[in-house]
Amino acid sequence: MKILNFIILIFIFFISSVKADLNENIISEIKKGGKLIFIRHAYAPGGGDPVNFNINDCDTQRNLSENGRIQSKNIGDFFKKNQISFDKVYSSEWCRCKETASIAFEKFETKKFSQFIF
């Protein structure tokens, strides 16, 4: 939940008219390329997955809510509105992550990031 709050704060920060000059500087830096932008996933109520979840079965996982789908669309709209291009979008194999990527960016590649968790 803390990471979601952090992501929401970042997007509030980006769209705040009070900080428009700073936002333009950040957007300008992102547009230069060579950056890694990490977005975990949009809003998926709850915490963690059930003990018996199956990575290949979305019905057993915690998934995006309707608000999460709206957030995903807003993320994609932000990139389009600001003409921020990117080379690749990667998603983990969790359904909420793939759905976020699909709604926000349409084209994405699924990667197995779980091998990096210790």
N, C-alpha and C positions, 0 to 999 in steps of 0.2 A: 504494500500500500504506500510506503514511503517513496518508492521509485515512481509510482503513478503521480503522487503529489508533486514530485520534482519535475516530471515531464509536463504536468499541467502548468506549473509555475513558469517553466521555460516558454511555453506557448503564450501564456498571459503576458510575459515579459516581451515577447516578440511583437504582440499586437497592441501593446499599450501606446496610446498616442503621446503620453507624457514623456516617454523615452524614445521618441521617433528617431532622433538623430543617432542615438546609440544603436537602435535596431538597424538602421540603414548601414552603419559600420559593420555590424555583425553579419547582416545579409550579404554585404559586399565581400567580406572575408570568405564566407561560405561559397559564394559564386566563383571565387578564384580557383576553387578546386583543391585537391590534395588533402581533403579533410575526411575524417570518419565521423559520421553522425550515427549515434546509437539511440534507437527507440526500442524499448522493451516490448510493449504491446499496449493497445488502448484498454479502456476500462473493462475488466472482467471481474464481476463481483465475487467476493470471498477471498480466501487465501489458500494457496497451494492447490493440489489436486487430491481427490479421494485416494485412499490407500491402494485400491484395486484399479487405478486408472490404466488405460491402454493407450500408448502414444499413437497408435494407428486407428483409434476409435474416438471420434470427437464427442460422442454421447457419454463417455466416461470421464471427460475432462471439464475443467472450469472454462467457460467460453465467454466471448464478448456479449455484453448486453446491448440493447438498442442504443444506449448512450455511448457505448464503446464503438459501435459502428459509425455513429455520428462523429465521434472524435477521430476515427480513422479517416473519414472523408475530409474532415477539417485539416488533418495533417497533410493529405495529398493536395488539397486546395492551397495550402500555405506554400508548398513547393512550386506549384504551378503559377500562382499569383506573383510570386517573387522570381519566377524564371530561374529557379535553382535546378540545375541539371546534375545528374549523377550517372556513374558508370554501371553500378550494380546495386541491387537490393538483395540482402540475404535475410532469411527467416529461419528460426529454429523449427523443429518439427512439431511443436505444440500447436494445436488448432487455433488458439487465440492469437498466436503470433502470425501464423499464415494468413488468417483472416484479416488482421490489421494490415499486413503487407499487400494483400490482394485488393482491399478497398482503397488504400492510400496510393499505391503505386502500380497496381495491376500486374506488372511483370516482376517476378522475384524468383529467387532460387532458394530451395530449402537446403539447409546444412545441418549436420549433426554436431551441435555445439556441446551436447551433454558430455562428450568425451573430455572436455576441458574442466569439468567440475570435479573438485577434489573432495 
